[in-house]
Amino acid sequence: LTIAHEPSALLPKLLAIRNALPTVHFPTLGIAILSVVLIVALRRLRPNWPSFLIAISIAAIVCAVFPLDVATVHSRFGAIPGSLPTPSLPTFSVEKLKAVLPDGIAIALLGAIESLLSAVVADGMTGRRHRSNCELSAQGVANIVSILFGGICVTGTVARTATNVRAGARGPVSGIFHCAYLLIFLLIGAPLAGYIPLAALGAVLAVVAWNMAEKEEFWSLLRSSRGDAVVLLATFLLTVFVDLITGIGVGVVLGALLFLHRMAESVEIAGGQSSLEDVADDSDTRSHYDAQQATNRDVMVYHISGAFFFGATARVLGVLERVGTPPRLLVLDFKDVPLIDTTAARSLVTFVNKVGRLGTSVVFAAARPTVRRTLNRAGLKPPLVRY
């Protein structure tokens, strides 16, 4: 397609693409389709092979052998530099500091949000837990150093992170190799990278975007509660139809308001000799564990206190996952948990499934009715767990 000025918003973009359909370039379309078919076929037939790299290499070879007149990295952007620029300090002045400081703060906040968002996506895809402080500190140091070489600030992005994970990455070493490969391509293979067709890169992004759409998780969040559904739909629709910055900003504000609302509703008043059992609903059939069982090597009891929401998920699950020898019975005392949100509940589903494969049964003891309903909506129901 030939589009002079491609708009950023979705609806104007779709309109521009429709108007440009008569100018479709069939060799470019064929390369894109070939790349998608190769990636999908290799992922099904040979899942351990690097399907993205193989598809891009074959597409580049086809474009180099046959005169297809397909846009490549070299033809569109020119020659790729084959060496690093000389490091130098940028000019500094008080006037420049005043001019760029507001934008710098905004970029830093957005970069932190987007990086942590991509880290959460990677956690959901790999089952691991990221370290937020380490992630943001390393990103800040890297951005400062890159300025010395004429670079611009970057963040961890969902697209690149998901592409890396889908290619088989399971740890931070893959990111190091990612940088090493880019350096090798820059110093040695820059002329070869220029032959990569842009249509093949577009095919890779299309496949990654499709794989990122976790439909089951989406519908699960929509069915969990009205508040979570509102936050999800607002963030999703604003991201699609407006832009990512607006979607994340509105989503964070709505999430904060929803959290404050839940904190206000979690206050319970009991008088006289009444206890938590006295305020249970009719459907509450909670069973209680015996504290003396904590001395049994086959039984492990954890008492969780405070609001269990997305901000505390990594810390709580980190403690639970540091258990040495898996016990036969793991009791989670939820008596002092006033509320739990859907994100934390879904994380507990992953944890329960993980320890269940090791032969550990999980009991949620003394969970309040509102907490128990959230756990049930997330999928923590018998026989997966006991209450």
C-alpha positions in Angstrom: 0.0 0.0 0.0 1.1 3.6 -0.7 0.1 5.9 2.2 1.6 9.4 2.2 0.8 10.3 5.8 -0.4 7.4 7.9 -2.5 8.5 10.9 -1.8 7.2 14.3 -5.4 6.7 15.5 -7.1 3.4 14.6 -10.2 4.5 12.7 -8.4 7.1 10.5 -5.7 4.5 10.0 -8.3 1.9 8.8 -9.9 4.5 6.5 -6.5 5.4 5.0 -5.7 1.7 4.4 -9.1 1.2 2.7 -8.5 4.2 0.4 -5.0 2.9 -0.5 -6.1 -0.7 -1.4 -6.0 0.0 -5.1 -2.3 0.7 -4.8 -1.5 -2.7 -3.2 1.9 -4.1 -4.2 1.4 -7.8 -4.7 5.1 -8.9 -4.3 5.2 -7.2 -1.0 2.0 -8.8 0.1 3.3 -12.1 -1.1 6.5 -11.8 1.1 4.3 -10.9 4.1 2.0 -13.9 3.6 5.0 -16.2 3.0 6.6 -15.0 6.3 3.4 -15.5 8.3 2.9 -19.0 6.8 6.5 -20.0 7.6 6.3 -18.7 11.2 3.0 -20.5 11.9 4.2 -23.7 10.2 7.5 -23.8 12.1 5.9 -23.1 15.4 3.6 -26.1 14.9 6.0 -28.5 13.3 9.3 -27.4 14.9 8.4 -25.4 18.0 12.0 -25.4 19.3 13.4 -23.7 16.1 13.8 -19.9 15.9 10.8 -19.5 13.6 11.0 -15.6 13.4 14.7 -15.7 12.4 14.2 -18.4 9.8 11.2 -16.7 8.2 13.1 -13.3 8.0 16.2 -15.0 6.6 14.2 -16.9 3.9 12.3 -13.7 3.0 15.5 -11.8 2.6 17.0 -14.5 0.4 13.9 -14.5 -1.8 14.1 -10.8 -2.2 17.8 -10.9 -3.0 17.6 -13.7 -5.6 14.4 -12.5 -7.4 13.9 -8.9 -8.6 10.7 -8.3 -6.7 11.1 -4.6 -6.0 10.2 -5.0 -2.4 11.1 -2.3 0.2 14.0 -3.4 2.5 15.7 -1.8 5.4 18.4 -0.5 3.1 16.1 0.9 0.4 13.9 2.6 2.9 16.3 3.9 5.6 19.6 3.9 3.8 22.9 2.2 4.9 23.1 1.0 8.5 26.2 2.4 10.4 28.9 -0.2 10.9 30.5 1.3 14.0 29.6 3.0 17.3 29.7 6.8 17.5 32.4 8.5 19.6 31.1 9.1 23.1 30.6 12.8 24.1 28.8 14.8 26.7 25.8 16.8 25.5 25.9 20.6 26.0 24.3 21.7 29.3 22.7 24.9 30.4 20.2 26.1 32.9 17.8 27.2 30.1 18.0 23.8 28.5 17.3 22.2 31.8 14.2 24.3 32.4 13.0 23.6 28.9 13.4 19.8 28.9 12.7 19.0 32.6 8.9 18.7 32.3 9.1 16.5 29.3 11.8 14.5 30.9 9.7 13.8 33.9 6.7 12.8 31.7 8.9 10.5 29.6 10.5 8.9 32.8 7.0 8.2 34.3 5.7 6.8 31.0 8.8 4.7 30.6 8.5 3.3 34.1 4.9 2.4 33.6 5.5 0.8 30.2 8.5 -1.1 31.4 6.7 -2.5 34.4 3.7 -3.3 32.2 5.9 -5.4 29.9 7.4 -7.0 32.9 4.0 -8.1 34.2 3.1 -9.4 30.7 6.4 -11.4 30.7 5.5 -12.8 34.2 2.2 -14.0 32.9 3.8 -15.7 29.9 6.7 -17.3 31.7 5.3 -17.9 35.3 8.3 -16.0 36.8 8.4 -12.8 39.0 10.2 -9.7 38.0 12.1 -7.3 40.3 10.7 -3.8 39.8 13.5 -1.9 41.5 16.2 -3.8 39.6 14.3 -3.3 36.3 13.9 0.5 36.6 17.4 1.1 38.0 19.0 -0.8 35.2 16.8 1.0 32.6 17.7 4.4 34.0 21.5 3.7 34.0 21.3 2.3 30.5 19.4 5.4 29.2 22.0 7.8 30.8 24.9 5.9 29.3 23.3 5.7 25.8 23.1 9.5 25.7 26.9 9.5 25.6 26.7 7.7 22.3 24.0 9.8 20.7 21.2 7.4 21.7 17.7 8.2 22.8 15.8 7.0 25.9 14.0 3.7 25.5 11.8 1.5 27.6 10.9 -2.1 27.9 8.1 -2.7 25.5 5.4 -5.4 25.3 6.0 -6.1 21.7 9.8 -6.9 22.0 9.3 -8.6 25.3 6.6 -10.9 24.0 8.6 -11.6 20.8 11.5 -12.6 23.0 9.4 -14.9 25.2 7.6 -16.4 22.3 11.0 -17.2 20.8 11.8 -19.3 23.8 13.4 -16.9 26.3 12.9 -17.6 30.0 15.3 -15.4 31.8 17.2 -12.1 31.8 20.1 -13.6 30.0 18.1 -13.5 26.8 18.0 -9.7 27.0 21.8 -9.7 27.3 22.1 -11.9 24.2 19.6 -9.6 22.5 22.0 -6.7 23.0 25.0 -8.8 22.0 23.4 -9.9 18.8 22.5 -6.3 17.9 26.1 -5.2 18.5 27.3 -8.0 16.3 24.9 -7.1 13.6 26.0 -3.5 13.9 29.7 -4.2 13.7 29.7 -7.2 11.3 26.3 -7.8 9.7 25.0 -4.3 9.0 25.2 -4.8 5.2 23.3 -8.1 5.5 20.6 -6.6 7.8 19.9 -4.0 5.0 18.5 -6.8 2.9 15.7 -7.7 5.3 12.3 -6.8 3.7 10.0 -4.6 5.7 7.1 -6.9 4.9 8.8 -9.7 6.8 9.3 -7.5 9.8 5.6 -6.5 9.6 4.7 -10.2 9.5 6.7 -10.9 12.7 4.9 -8.0 14.5 1.5 -9.3 13.3 2.2 -12.8 14.6 3.5 -11.4 17.9 0.4 -9.1 18.3 -1.9 -12.1 17.7 -0.1 -14.2 20.2 -0.2 -11.4 22.8 -4.0 -11.3 22.7 -4.7 -13.6 25.6 -8.4 -14.1 24.9 -9.2 -16.4 27.9 -7.5 -13.9 30.3 -9.5 -11.0 28.8 -12.9 -12.7 29.2 -11.9 -13.9 32.7 -11.2 -10.4 33.8 -14.5 -9.2 32.2 -16.5 -11.8 34.2 -14.6 -11.2 37.5 -16.2 -8.0 38.7 -17.8 -4.9 37.3 -15.0 -2.6 38.6 -12.2 -4.6 37.0 -14.3 -4.9 33.8 -14.6 -1.1 33.7 -10.9 -0.5 34.1 -10.1 -3.2 31.5 -12.5 -1.9 28.9 -11.6 1.7 29.4 -7.8 1.0 29.1 -8.3 -1.3 26.1 -10.7 1.0 24.2 -8.6 4.1 24.8 -5.4 2.4 23.8 -7.0 1.1 20.6 -8.9 4.2 19.6 -6.8 7.0 21.1 -3.3 6.1 22.1 -1.3 4.1 24.7 -0.5 7.1 26.9 -4.1 8.1 27.4 -5.2 4.4 27.9 -2.5 3.8 30.6 -3.2 7.2 32.3 -7.0 6.6 32.5 -6.5 3.0 33.5 -4.2 3.9 36.4 -6.6 6.6 37.7 -9.6 4.3 37.5 -7.6 1.5 39.1 -6.7 3.8 42.0 -10.3 4.9 42.5 -11.5 1.3 42.4 -8.9 0.4 45.0 -9.9 3.2 47.3 -13.6 2.1 46.9 -12.7 -1.5 47.8 -10.7 -0.3 50.8 -13.7 1.7 52.0 -16.0 -1.3 51.6 -13.6 -3.6 53.4 -14.2 -2.0 56.8 -16.2 -4.3 59.1 -17.7 -3.5 62.5 -18.3 -6.2 65.1 -19.6 -5.7 68.6 -19.5 -7.7 71.8 -18.3 -11.3 71.3 -19.0 -11.3 67.6 -16.3 -12.5 65.3 -15.6 -12.9 61.6 -17.8 -16.0 61.6 -20.7 -13.8 62.8 -20.7 -11.7 59.7 -20.5 -14.6 57.2 -23.2 -15.0 54.6 -25.5 -18.0 54.4 -23.3 -19.6 51.7 -20.2 -19.4 53.9 -19.0 -22.9 54.8 -15.4 -22.0 56.0 -13.4 -24.6 57.8 -10.5 -23.7 60.2 -7.1 -25.2 60.5 -5.6 -26.3 63.8 -2.6 -24.1 64.6 -0.9 -27.1 66.2 -0.5 -28.6 62.8 2.1 -26.1 62.0 4.6 -28.3 63.8 3.9 -31.1 61.3 6.6 -31.3 58.6 3.9 -32.2 56.0 1.8 -29.1 56.9 2.9 -25.5 56.3 0.8 -22.6 57.5 1.2 -19.0 56.2 -0.7 -16.1 57.8 -1.4 -13.2 55.3 -2.4 -9.9 56.8 -3.5 -6.8 54.9 -5.0 -5.9 51.5 -3.8 -8.5 49.0 -3.9 -6.4 45.7 -1.7 -6.2 42.6 0.9 -4.0 44.4 1.6 -6.7 47.0 1.3 -9.8 44.7 5.0 -10.1 43.8 6.1 -9.8 47.5 3.6 -12.4 48.8 4.1 -14.9 46.0 7.9 -14.4 46.3 7.7 -15.6 49.9 5.5 -18.5 49.1 7.7 -19.6 46.2 10.8 -19.7 48.4 9.4 -22.8 50.2 12.1 -25.5 50.2 10.6 -29.0 50.3 7.0 -28.7 49.1 4.6 -29.8 51.9 1.7 -32.1 51.4 -0.7 -29.4 52.7 -0.2 -25.7 52.5 -2.6 -23.6 54.6 -3.1 -19.9 53.7 -4.7 -18.1 56.6 -6.7 -15.3 55.1 -8.4 -14.2 58.3 -6.8 -10.7 58.2 -7.1 -10.2 54.5 -9.8 -7.5 54.1 -9.8 -7.6 50.3 -8.2 -9.2 47.3 -8.3 -8.0 43.7 -8.6 -10.0 40.5 -4.9 -9.6 39.6 -3.8 -11.1 42.9 -6.4 -13.8 42.7 -5.2 -14.8 39.2 -1.6 -14.9 40.4 -2.7 -17.3 43.2 -4.3 -19.5 40.5 -0.9 -19.8 38.8 0.8 -20.5 42.2 -1.8 -23.2 43.2 -1.4 -24.9 39.8 2.4 -24.8 40.2 2.4 -26.4 43.7 -0.3 -28.8 42.7 1.9 -30.3 40.2 4.4 -31.0 43.0 1.7 -32.8 45.0 0.8 -30.0 47.4 -2.8 -29.4 48.4 -3.8 -25.8 49.3 -6.4 -24.7 51.9 -7.6 -21.1 52.2 -8.6 -20.7 55.9 -11.0 -18.2 57.3 -11.4 -16.2 54.1 -14.0 -13.5 54.3 -17.1 -13.9 52.1 -16.0 -11.0 49.7 -12.5 -12.4 49.4 -13.8 -15.9 48.9 -16.1 -14.7 46.1 -13.2 -13.1 44.3 -11.1 -16.3 44.6 -14.0 -18.3 43.2 -14.5 -16.0 40.2 -10.7 -16.3 39.5 -11.0 -20.1 39.4 -9.9 -21.1 42.9 -12.8 -23.6 43.5 -12.9 -27.2 44.8 -11.3 -29.6 44.0 -8.4 -27.3 43.1 -8.4 -25.8 46.6 -10.3 -26.3 49.8 -11.9 -23.7 52.2 
